[in-house]
Amino acid sequence: LKEINTDLVGLVDAWGEGFINELDYRAEAKATKEFSETMRKRGLGSVFALEVIDELSSTHILTTKWVDGVRLADSDANDVPRLCGVALNSYLTMLLDTGTLHCDPHSGNVLRTNDG
């Protein structure tokens, strides 16, 4: 191997820890709550994760409240460009400010709620 400036063992350990945590929905529930609170504290309260129902969740089950809305990619509302800007701002906030990045940004996870 070429000499590289990377801690491969540390990298694999961090990946493994994250992988195991993804299998524990209690950790996912905690991260979900922290995400919404973090966005709210930074003035991005319109960006939120689904509300967790603790009494119906466990290590193997994560239950959340339903949110009515339309996938941003499918919406024909005239505020979609503004909402895309909000989404970009939230990702930059996560990346540059909070240090925690929600890494599942597919169109099913980005909704325009019925109230905008």
C-alpha positions in Angstrom: 0.0 0.0 0.0 1.0 3.5 -0.7 1.6 5.6 2.4 -1.6 7.3 3.2 -2.6 9.7 5.9 -5.7 7.8 7.0 -6.5 5.8 10.1 -8.0 2.8 8.4 -8.7 1.0 11.7 -10.4 4.0 13.1 -12.4 4.5 9.9 -13.6 0.9 10.0 -14.4 1.1 13.7 -16.4 4.3 13.2 -18.3 2.7 10.3 -19.0 -0.4 12.4 -20.3 1.6 15.4 -22.6 3.5 13.1 -23.8 0.4 11.4 -24.6 -1.2 14.8 -26.3 2.0 16.0 -28.5 1.9 12.9 -29.9 -1.5 14.0 -30.9 -0.1 17.4 -34.0 2.0 16.9 -33.7 3.5 20.4 -30.6 5.3 19.2 -32.4 6.2 16.0 -35.3 7.7 18.1 -32.8 9.7 20.1 -31.1 11.1 17.0 -34.5 11.9 15.5 -35.5 14.0 18.5 -32.1 15.7 18.6 -32.3 16.5 14.9 -35.7 18.3 15.3 -34.6 20.1 18.4 -31.3 21.2 16.8 -33.1 22.6 13.7 -35.6 24.4 15.9 -32.9 26.0 18.0 -31.2 27.3 14.9 -34.3 29.0 13.5 -35.1 26.1 11.1 -38.2 24.8 12.9 -39.9 24.1 9.6 -37.3 21.4 9.1 -38.1 18.5 11.3 -38.1 14.7 11.6 -41.2 12.7 12.3 -42.3 12.8 16.0 -41.3 9.5 17.7 -44.0 7.7 19.7 -41.9 6.3 22.6 -44.4 4.0 24.1 -44.8 2.2 20.7 -41.1 2.0 20.0 -38.3 -0.3 21.1 -34.9 -1.6 20.1 -36.4 -3.3 17.0 -39.4 -1.0 16.2 -39.5 2.7 15.6 -43.0 4.2 15.5 -43.5 7.8 14.4 -46.5 10.1 13.8 -47.7 10.5 10.3 -47.1 13.8 8.5 -49.4 14.7 5.6 -47.6 16.2 2.7 -46.3 15.9 -0.9 -42.9 14.9 -1.9 -41.0 18.0 -2.8 -40.0 16.5 -6.1 -43.8 15.9 -6.9 -45.1 19.2 -5.7 -46.3 21.8 -8.1 -46.7 24.5 -5.4 -45.1 27.8 -6.3 -42.9 27.8 -3.1 -40.9 24.7 -4.0 -37.8 26.8 -5.0 -37.9 28.5 -1.6 -38.3 25.2 0.2 -35.3 23.8 -1.8 -33.3 26.8 -0.3 -34.5 25.9 3.2 -33.4 22.3 2.6 -30.0 23.4 1.4 -29.7 25.8 4.4 -30.5 22.9 6.8 -27.9 20.6 5.2 -25.3 23.3 5.4 -26.3 23.9 9.0 -25.9 20.2 9.8 -22.6 19.9 8.0 -20.9 23.1 9.1 -22.6 23.9 12.4 -23.9 20.9 14.2 -21.5 18.2 13.0 -24.4 15.8 12.7 -25.6 15.0 9.2 -28.9 13.3 8.3 -27.7 11.1 5.5 -30.9 9.9 3.9 -31.9 12.8 1.6 -34.0 11.0 -0.9 -37.2 12.5 -2.2 -39.4 10.4 0.2 -37.7 12.1 3.1 -38.3 15.6 1.9 -42.0 16.7 2.1 -43.8 19.9 1.6 -46.4 19.7 4.4 -49.9 20.8 3.5 -49.5 24.0 5.4 -46.3 24.8 3.5 
